[in-house]
Amino acid sequence: QKQPVESGGGLVQPGGSLMLSCEASGFPLDIYAVGWFRQVPGGERVGISYISATDGSRYYADSVKGRFTISRDNAKHTVSLQMNQVNPADTAVYFCASGLEDVRLRFHSLEEALSYTHFDSWGQGTQVTVSS
């Protein structure tokens, strides 16, 4: 079954760091765009970062820009989300999703990237809790 798998969640103190990984299970993740999303109880799933498979372009939500970094390791078929300077507002379940992007398009924002990529494979999510 084509499904990415998240790992790396846990409890972290405010100001600390955490790295989440999204690993392909049964398919080559390196040919797919990958997005990271997060969801709090009772809230909507919100996209926070995206990395293109075509040219490696990266996009971030304003809420995480400058603190989180998305990256690929194609040799390991993984996409990571390095989370630095976390705060309690980052507490959520984090999901990664993969999808094929339209190679004819060039995005100018995270919103465009998320809107024009069809994410058809989603992980089960990993909990991140920021608390002292």
Backbone as numpy.savetxt, mean C-alpha at the origin, in Angstrom:
# Nx Ny Nz CAx CAy CAz Cx Cy Cz
-4.77 -19.39 -6.15 -5.62 -18.22 -6.15 -4.73 -16.98 -6.15
-5.08 -16.02 -6.97 -4.28 -14.81 -7.11 -4.67 -13.85 -6.01
-3.84 -13.77 -4.99 -4.13 -12.89 -3.87 -2.84 -12.44 -3.22
-2.67 -11.13 -3.03 -1.50 -10.67 -2.30 -1.67 -10.93 -0.80
-0.57 -11.00 -0.10 -0.58 -11.27 1.34 0.21 -10.18 2.05
-0.44 -9.53 3.02 0.25 -8.49 3.79 0.89 -9.09 5.03
1.96 -8.45 5.47 2.59 -8.83 6.72 3.29 -7.60 7.31
3.67 -7.70 8.58 4.44 -6.65 9.21 3.67 -5.74 10.14
2.37 -5.95 10.25 1.60 -5.12 11.15 1.90 -5.42 12.60
1.41 -4.57 13.49 1.62 -4.79 14.91 1.41 -3.52 15.70
1.90 -3.54 16.90 1.80 -2.39 17.81 3.09 -1.59 17.75
2.95 -0.29 17.59 4.12 0.59 17.52 3.82 1.86 18.30
4.82 2.41 18.92 4.64 3.64 19.70 4.60 4.87 18.79
3.93 5.90 19.22 3.95 7.15 18.43 5.37 7.61 18.17
5.61 8.03 16.95 6.95 8.44 16.57 7.82 7.32 16.06
7.34 6.10 16.18 8.12 4.95 15.77 7.95 4.61 14.30
8.52 3.47 13.92 8.51 3.02 12.53 8.03 1.59 12.43
7.51 1.29 11.25 7.02 -0.05 10.96 7.12 -0.25 9.45
7.43 -1.47 9.03 7.44 -1.75 7.60 6.43 -2.85 7.30
5.54 -2.54 6.39 4.58 -3.52 5.91 5.06 -4.08 4.58
4.78 -5.35 4.36 5.13 -5.99 3.10 3.90 -6.58 2.45
3.90 -6.52 1.13 2.84 -7.11 0.33 3.52 -8.11 -0.59
3.19 -9.36 -0.43 3.86 -10.42 -1.16 2.89 -11.11 -2.09
3.39 -11.41 -3.28 2.55 -12.10 -4.25 2.40 -13.57 -3.88
1.21 -14.05 -4.08 0.95 -15.47 -3.85 0.43 -16.08 -5.14
1.35 -16.70 -5.89 0.92 -17.38 -7.09 0.87 -16.53 -8.35
1.39 -15.31 -8.27 1.41 -14.49 -9.48 2.55 -13.48 -9.37
3.03 -12.98 -10.52 4.17 -12.06 -10.53 3.74 -10.64 -10.18
3.91 -10.26 -8.95 3.47 -8.95 -8.49 4.15 -7.81 -9.23
5.35 -8.06 -9.77 6.11 -6.98 -10.38 5.46 -6.43 -11.65
4.52 -7.13 -12.24 3.88 -6.61 -13.45 2.57 -5.89 -13.14
2.24 -5.78 -11.86 1.00 -5.14 -11.45 1.27 -3.87 -10.67
0.41 -2.89 -10.87 0.42 -1.74 -9.97 -0.07 -2.20 -8.60
0.46 -1.60 -7.57 0.08 -1.97 -6.22 -0.32 -0.72 -5.44
-1.42 -0.84 -4.76 -1.86 0.24 -3.89 -1.94 -0.23 -2.45
-1.65 0.68 -1.55 -1.86 0.43 -0.13 -3.06 1.25 0.32
-3.91 0.61 1.07 -5.13 1.24 1.57 -5.21 0.99 3.08
-6.00 1.79 3.75 -6.22 1.53 5.17 -7.67 1.83 5.53
-8.10 1.16 6.57 -9.50 1.27 6.98 -9.59 1.19 8.49
-10.35 2.12 9.05 -10.63 2.10 10.48 -12.03 1.55 10.69
-12.32 1.02 11.87 -13.65 0.47 12.13 -14.76 1.48 11.82
-15.71 1.06 11.03 -16.82 1.93 10.68 -16.51 2.93 9.59
-15.28 2.91 9.10 -14.90 3.87 8.08 -14.72 3.24 6.72
-14.49 4.07 5.75 -14.26 3.58 4.40 -12.79 3.20 4.22
-12.56 2.35 3.25 -11.20 2.01 2.87 -10.62 3.16 2.05
-9.48 3.65 2.49 -8.89 4.84 1.88 -7.53 4.50 1.29
-7.31 4.91 0.06 -6.01 4.69 -0.56 -4.99 5.67 -0.02
-3.79 5.18 0.31 -2.77 6.06 0.87 -1.49 6.07 0.05
-1.29 5.06 -0.78 -0.07 5.05 -1.58 -0.23 4.12 -2.76
0.59 4.38 -3.79 0.47 3.61 -5.04 1.84 3.60 -5.71
2.16 2.45 -6.31 3.38 2.37 -7.09 3.06 1.72 -8.43
3.51 2.37 -9.47 3.27 1.88 -10.81 4.19 0.71 -11.14
3.70 -0.20 -11.97 4.55 -1.27 -12.50 5.22 -0.84 -13.79
4.69 0.18 -14.43 5.20 0.60 -15.73 6.48 1.40 -15.59
6.44 2.43 -14.74 7.61 3.30 -14.63 8.04 3.55 -13.19
7.42 2.84 -12.26 7.83 2.99 -10.86 7.35 4.26 -10.18
6.48 5.01 -10.87 5.98 6.24 -10.25 5.28 5.93 -8.93
5.44 6.84 -7.98 4.87 6.64 -6.65 3.99 7.84 -6.29
2.93 7.55 -5.58 2.01 8.60 -5.17 1.60 8.36 -3.73
1.31 9.46 -3.03 0.97 9.36 -1.62 -0.20 10.27 -1.28
-0.97 9.84 -0.30 -1.98 10.73 0.26 -1.28 11.80 1.09
-1.90 12.96 1.19 -1.31 14.04 1.97 -1.08 13.62 3.42
-1.93 12.75 3.92 -1.84 12.34 5.32 -0.58 11.54 5.64
0.05 10.97 4.61 1.24 10.14 4.87 2.47 10.65 4.12
2.29 11.64 3.27 3.39 12.13 2.47 4.52 12.64 3.36
5.73 12.24 3.04 6.89 12.63 3.83 7.19 11.70 4.98
6.24 10.80 5.29 6.44 9.86 6.40 6.48 8.41 5.92
5.69 8.11 4.91 5.62 6.74 4.40 6.33 6.67 3.05
6.93 5.52 2.77 7.59 5.30 1.49 7.19 3.94 0.94
6.73 3.94 -0.30 6.38 2.69 -0.97 7.52 2.31 -1.89
7.82 1.02 -1.97 8.91 0.57 -2.82 8.65 -0.87 -3.27
9.35 -1.24 -4.33 9.25 -2.59 -4.87 10.57 -3.33 -4.75
10.48 -4.62 -4.59 11.63 -5.50 -4.74 11.18 -6.60 -5.70
11.45 -6.40 -6.97 10.95 -7.34 -7.97 11.61 -8.71 -7.85
12.81 -8.74 -7.36 13.48 -10.03 -7.18 12.74 -10.88 -6.15
12.16 -10.21 -5.17 11.43 -10.93 -4.12 9.92 -10.89 -4.36
9.49 -10.19 -5.42 8.07 -10.07 -5.73 7.28 -9.47 -4.57
7.84 -8.42 -4.00 7.18 -7.78 -2.88 7.09 -6.27 -3.09
6.12 -5.68 -2.46 5.99 -4.23 -2.37 5.91 -3.87 -0.89
6.73 -2.94 -0.47 6.80 -2.58 0.94 6.26 -1.19 1.18
5.80 -0.99 2.39 5.39 0.35 2.82 6.13 0.64 4.11
7.14 1.50 4.02 7.89 1.91 5.19 7.15 3.06 5.85
6.80 2.86 7.10 6.01 3.84 7.85 6.89 4.45 8.93
7.16 5.71 8.84 7.98 6.42 9.83 7.14 7.50 10.51
7.59 7.90 11.67 6.93 8.97 12.42 5.43 8.72 12.53
5.08 7.51 12.90 3.66 7.17 12.97 3.00 7.88 14.14
1.69 8.06 14.02 0.92 8.67 15.09 -0.39 7.90 15.24
-1.13 8.14 16.30 -2.35 7.35 16.54 -3.34 7.39 15.38
-3.33 8.45 14.59 -4.23 8.52 13.44 -3.89 7.51 12.37
-2.72 6.90 12.45 -2.33 5.87 11.49 -2.86 4.49 11.88
-3.49 4.39 13.02 -4.06 3.12 13.46 -5.18 2.70 12.51
-5.04 1.52 11.95 -6.02 1.03 10.97 -5.62 -0.37 10.55
-6.50 -1.00 9.79 -6.14 -2.22 9.07 -5.62 -1.79 7.70
-4.46 -2.29 7.35 -3.81 -1.91 6.10 -3.94 -3.05 5.10
-4.34 -2.69 3.90 -4.53 -3.65 2.83 -3.64 -3.29 1.64
-3.15 -4.28 0.96 -2.55 -4.03 -0.34 -3.43 -4.66 -1.41
-3.39 -4.07 -2.56 -4.18 -4.55 -3.68 -3.36 -4.40 -4.95
-3.59 -5.30 -5.88 -2.85 -5.25 -7.14 -3.83 -5.15 -8.30
-3.35 -4.56 -9.37 -4.19 -4.44 -10.55 -3.37 -4.02 -11.75
-3.93 -4.25 -12.91 -3.26 -3.85 -14.13 -3.55 -2.38 -14.41
-2.53 -1.67 -14.80 -2.70 -0.26 -15.11 -2.72 -0.07 -16.62
-3.35 1.00 -17.05 -3.39 1.33 -18.47 -2.07 2.02 -18.83
-1.24 1.35 -19.61 0.09 1.88 -19.91 0.04 3.14 -20.76
-1.14 3.48 -21.30 -1.26 4.69 -22.11 -1.39 5.93 -21.23
-1.69 5.71 -19.98 -1.97 6.84 -19.10 -0.77 7.19 -18.24
-0.63 8.44 -17.94 0.35 8.93 -16.98 -0.40 9.71 -15.92
-0.24 9.29 -14.68 -1.02 9.89 -13.60 -0.30 11.09 -13.02
-1.10 12.00 -12.48 -0.54 13.20 -11.87 -0.82 13.28 -10.38
-1.56 12.30 -9.89 -1.89 12.34 -8.48 -2.28 10.94 -8.03
-2.32 10.76 -6.72 -2.77 9.48 -6.17 -4.21 9.21 -6.58
-5.02 10.24 -6.57 -6.43 10.06 -6.90 -6.59 9.54 -8.32
-5.82 10.07 -9.25 -5.89 9.58 -10.63 -5.43 8.14 -10.71
-4.32 7.83 -10.07 -3.78 6.47 -10.13 -4.79 5.47 -9.58
-5.42 5.80 -8.46 -6.38 4.87 -7.87 -7.65 4.76 -8.72
-8.03 5.85 -9.33 -9.27 5.85 -10.11 -9.14 5.06 -11.40
-7.96 5.09 -12.01 -7.81 4.49 -13.33 -7.11 3.13 -13.30
-6.92 2.59 -12.12 -6.37 1.23 -11.99 -7.45 0.33 -11.43
-7.66 -0.76 -12.10 -8.66 -1.72 -11.63 -7.98 -2.71 -10.70
-8.20 -2.54 -9.41 -7.62 -3.44 -8.42 -8.52 -4.67 -8.29
-8.00 -5.79 -8.75 -8.83 -6.99 -8.74 -8.36 -8.05 -7.76
-7.29 -7.79 -7.05 -6.80 -8.74 -6.05 -6.47 -7.98 -4.78
-7.05 -8.44 -3.69 -6.89 -7.75 -2.41 -6.38 -8.73 -1.36
-5.52 -8.22 -0.49 -5.08 -9.02 0.63 -6.11 -9.01 1.75
-5.82 -9.77 2.77 -6.74 -9.87 3.91 -6.56 -8.74 4.92
-5.46 -8.04 4.81 -5.22 -6.91 5.70 -4.34 -7.27 6.88
-3.65 -6.26 7.40 -2.83 -6.43 8.59 -3.07 -5.23 9.50
-3.24 -5.52 10.78 -3.58 -4.47 11.73 -2.34 -3.70 12.16
-2.44 -2.39 12.13 -1.40 -1.52 12.67 -2.03 -0.69 13.78
-1.45 -0.75 14.95 -1.94 0.02 16.10 -0.82 0.91 16.62
-1.09 2.19 16.66 -0.10 3.15 17.16 -0.58 3.63 18.52
0.14 3.24 19.54 -0.27 3.57 20.90 0.93 3.48 21.82
0.89 4.32 22.85 1.93 4.25 23.87 1.48 3.37 25.03
